[in-house]
Amino acid sequence: MKLKNNVVCIVPARAGSKRIKNKNIVNFFGKPLIGYSIIAAKKANIFTKVLISTDSEKIAKISKKYGGSCPSLRRKKLADDHTTTSEVLFNEIQSFKTEDSTYHCCIYPTNPLIDCKNLRKAFLYFKKNNFDSLFAVLDYPHSVLRSFKIKKKNIYYKYPKNKNVRSQDLENFVHDAGSFYFFKTKKFMITKKLFSKNTGFYMLPKYSHIDIDTREDLNFAKEIFKIRKL
């Protein structure tokens, strides 16, 4: 059943990946990586549109095969290594003329483990709690309060007072999964910020996300994907 909401999905997918050439459209078990994000967004049945923000005709063409739409290409000055996600979203919302949409969602294109059920649950939780924005997050595998810092060839405790404290007795921390964000359109267009005092979170289950940046990430994602298909 489709939820009746005025919510637009934007998938940012620039062409200039450095560590993995053409990362957003690299083949992953017969589909381009971006295809998994688009398919999950479509299956979630919560978006009125799934728009692709890209500076590449090739990425736009491939995305359309999986149900994405690219009304216009992203300006080159918004496709470099230093442009933030917030800057891209702000400009693309204006370019796509979706300012009147109540909500937007940003879904990154390089997580083939993305699940439409998590998108749907996260959106319902976001609406129910009236957050200004919501981040998908993951637990740190180990407490950051027991972390080391590196100096030349040696390591040192970042927080020496915690070196003898059990991990289970330390405060828990989470991190941005780099998977998806929901946010209120009007609030964002005023502040140009995704994060605020009224930002909620959705805890992703283990092995439901991997942010692919390197070949090692890609190979690890393939192993998890194989296991999930068993």
C-alpha positions as CSV (number, residue, x, y, z in Angstrom):
1,M,0.0,0.0,0.0
2,K,1.4,3.4,-1.0
3,L,1.7,6.1,1.7
4,K,0.2,9.4,0.7
5,N,3.0,11.8,1.3
6,N,4.5,14.7,-0.5
7,V,8.1,13.5,-0.3
8,V,10.7,13.7,-2.9
9,C,13.8,11.5,-3.1
10,I,17.1,12.9,-4.4
11,V,20.0,10.5,-5.2
12,P,23.3,12.5,-5.5
13,A,25.6,10.7,-8.0
14,R,28.4,12.8,-9.5
15,A,30.8,11.3,-12.1
16,G,34.2,12.2,-10.6
17,S,34.9,9.3,-8.3
18,K,38.6,9.0,-7.6
19,R,39.3,5.7,-5.8
20,I,36.9,3.6,-7.8
21,K,36.4,4.8,-11.4
22,N,32.8,5.3,-12.3
23,K,31.9,4.1,-8.8
24,N,28.2,5.0,-8.9
25,I,27.6,2.7,-12.0
26,V,30.2,0.0,-11.3
27,N,28.7,-3.5,-12.0
28,F,27.5,-5.2,-8.8
29,F,26.0,-8.7,-9.5
30,G,24.5,-7.6,-12.8
31,K,23.3,-4.1,-11.8
32,P,25.0,-0.7,-11.4
33,L,25.5,0.3,-7.8
34,I,23.1,3.2,-8.1
35,G,20.4,0.8,-9.4
36,Y,20.0,-0.7,-5.9
37,S,19.3,2.7,-4.3
38,I,16.8,3.6,-7.0
39,I,15.0,0.2,-6.8
40,A,14.8,0.4,-3.0
41,A,13.4,3.9,-3.2
42,K,10.7,2.9,-5.7
43,K,9.8,-0.2,-3.6
44,A,9.5,1.8,-0.4
45,N,6.3,3.4,-1.9
46,I,6.7,6.6,0.0
47,F,8.2,8.9,-2.7
48,T,6.3,11.0,-5.2
49,K,9.5,11.3,-7.3
50,V,12.9,9.7,-7.4
51,L,15.3,12.3,-8.8
52,I,19.0,11.8,-9.8
53,S,21.4,14.6,-9.2
54,T,24.3,14.0,-11.5
55,D,26.7,15.9,-13.9
56,S,26.9,12.8,-16.1
57,E,24.7,12.0,-19.1
58,K,25.8,8.4,-18.8
59,I,24.7,8.1,-15.1
60,A,21.4,9.9,-15.9
61,K,20.7,7.4,-18.8
62,I,21.5,4.4,-16.7
63,S,19.5,5.7,-13.7
64,K,16.4,6.1,-15.9
65,K,16.4,2.4,-16.7
66,Y,15.8,1.6,-13.0
67,G,13.1,4.2,-12.5
68,G,15.0,7.4,-11.6
69,S,14.4,10.7,-13.3
70,C,17.0,13.4,-14.2
71,P,15.2,16.6,-15.3
72,S,18.5,18.4,-15.7
73,L,22.2,17.8,-15.1
74,R,24.0,19.2,-12.1
75,R,26.2,22.2,-12.6
76,K,29.9,21.3,-12.8
77,K,30.8,23.7,-10.0
78,L,28.6,21.6,-7.7
79,A,30.3,18.3,-8.7
80,D,33.8,18.7,-7.2
81,D,35.4,17.0,-4.2
82,H,34.7,19.9,-1.9
83,T,31.0,20.6,-2.5
84,T,28.9,19.4,0.5
85,T,25.8,17.3,0.3
86,S,23.8,20.2,1.8
87,E,25.0,22.5,-0.9
88,V,24.0,20.0,-3.6
89,L,20.6,19.4,-2.1
90,F,19.8,23.1,-1.7
91,N,20.7,23.9,-5.3
92,E,19.0,20.8,-6.7
93,I,15.8,21.4,-4.9
94,Q,15.7,24.8,-6.6
95,S,16.8,23.3,-9.9
96,F,14.2,20.5,-9.8
97,K,11.6,23.0,-8.5
98,T,10.5,20.7,-5.6
99,E,10.5,23.4,-2.9
100,D,6.8,22.9,-2.4
101,S,7.3,19.3,-1.4
102,T,6.7,18.8,2.3
103,Y,9.7,16.5,2.8
104,H,12.8,15.4,1.0
105,C,15.0,12.4,1.3
106,C,18.6,12.1,0.2
107,I,19.7,8.5,-0.5
108,Y,23.4,7.8,-1.4
109,P,24.0,5.7,-4.5
110,T,26.7,3.3,-3.3
111,N,24.9,1.0,-0.8
112,P,23.7,-2.2,-2.6
113,L,22.5,-3.5,0.8
114,I,19.9,-0.8,1.2
115,D,16.5,-2.1,2.2
116,C,13.1,-0.5,1.2
117,K,11.7,-1.6,4.6
118,N,14.3,0.4,6.5
119,L,13.4,3.5,4.3
120,R,9.8,3.0,5.1
121,K,10.2,2.5,8.8
122,A,12.6,5.4,9.1
123,F,10.1,7.8,7.3
124,L,7.2,6.7,9.5
125,Y,9.4,7.3,12.6
126,F,10.5,10.7,11.2
127,K,7.0,11.8,10.7
128,K,5.6,10.5,14.0
129,N,8.2,12.3,16.0
130,N,8.0,15.5,14.0
131,F,11.8,15.8,13.5
132,D,13.2,18.5,11.4
133,S,15.6,15.8,9.9
134,L,16.5,12.2,10.5
135,F,19.9,10.5,10.0
136,A,20.4,6.8,9.4
137,V,23.1,5.7,11.8
138,L,25.2,2.8,12.9
139,D,26.8,1.7,16.1
140,Y,30.6,2.1,16.4
141,P,32.0,-1.5,16.5
142,H,34.1,-0.5,19.5
143,S,33.9,2.4,22.0
144,V,35.5,5.6,20.7
145,L,36.3,6.4,24.4
146,R,38.9,3.6,24.2
147,S,40.4,4.8,21.0
148,F,44.1,5.3,20.2
149,K,45.7,8.2,18.4
150,I,48.7,7.8,16.2
151,K,52.0,9.7,16.4
152,K,54.7,8.6,13.9
153,K,55.2,4.8,14.7
154,N,53.5,4.8,18.1
155,I,49.9,4.7,19.4
156,Y,48.6,6.5,22.5
157,Y,45.3,6.4,24.3
158,K,43.1,9.3,23.2
159,Y,41.4,9.2,26.6
160,P,44.0,7.7,29.1
161,K,41.5,7.8,32.0
162,N,39.5,5.1,30.2
163,K,42.3,2.6,29.5
164,N,41.2,0.3,32.4
165,V,37.5,0.8,32.0
166,R,35.4,-2.0,30.5
167,S,33.9,-1.2,27.1
168,Q,30.4,-2.0,28.4
169,D,30.7,0.6,31.2
170,L,31.5,3.4,28.7
171,E,29.0,5.6,27.0
172,N,27.7,4.4,23.6
173,F,28.2,6.4,20.4
174,V,26.8,6.1,16.9
175,H,27.9,7.6,13.6
176,D,26.3,8.8,10.4
177,A,25.9,5.7,8.2
178,G,26.1,7.8,5.0
179,S,23.1,6.0,3.8
180,F,20.0,8.3,3.8
181,Y,18.5,11.4,5.4
182,F,15.0,12.6,5.7
183,F,14.3,16.3,6.2
184,K,11.6,19.0,6.2
185,T,11.9,21.0,3.0
186,K,11.0,24.4,4.3
187,K,13.2,24.2,7.3
188,F,16.2,23.0,5.2
189,M,15.7,25.7,2.6
190,I,15.9,28.4,5.3
191,T,18.8,27.0,7.3
192,K,20.7,25.1,4.5
193,K,21.6,22.6,7.2
194,L,20.6,18.9,7.6
195,F,21.6,18.7,11.2
196,S,19.8,20.6,14.0
197,K,18.8,20.3,17.6
198,N,15.7,18.5,16.4
199,T,17.5,15.8,14.4
200,G,16.4,12.3,15.0
201,F,18.0,9.0,14.1
202,Y,17.2,5.6,12.7
203,M,19.5,2.8,13.8
204,L,20.3,0.5,10.8
205,P,20.5,-3.2,11.5
206,K,24.0,-4.8,11.3
207,Y,25.0,-5.7,7.8
208,S,22.3,-3.6,6.2
209,H,24.7,-0.9,5.0
210,I,28.2,-0.4,3.7
211,D,29.5,2.9,2.4
212,I,31.6,1.9,-0.6
213,D,34.6,4.2,-1.1
214,T,37.4,1.7,-1.9
215,R,38.0,-1.6,-3.7
216,E,38.2,-3.2,-0.2
217,D,34.7,-1.9,0.6
218,L,33.4,-3.1,-2.7
219,N,34.8,-6.6,-2.2
220,F,33.5,-6.7,1.4
221,A,30.0,-5.7,0.2
222,K,30.1,-8.5,-2.3
223,E,30.8,-11.1,0.4
224,I,27.9,-9.7,2.6
225,F,25.6,-9.6,-0.4
226,K,26.4,-13.3,-1.2
227,I,25.6,-14.3,2.4
228,R,22.3,-12.4,2.4
229,K,21.2,-14.2,-0.8
230,L,21.8,-17.7,0.7
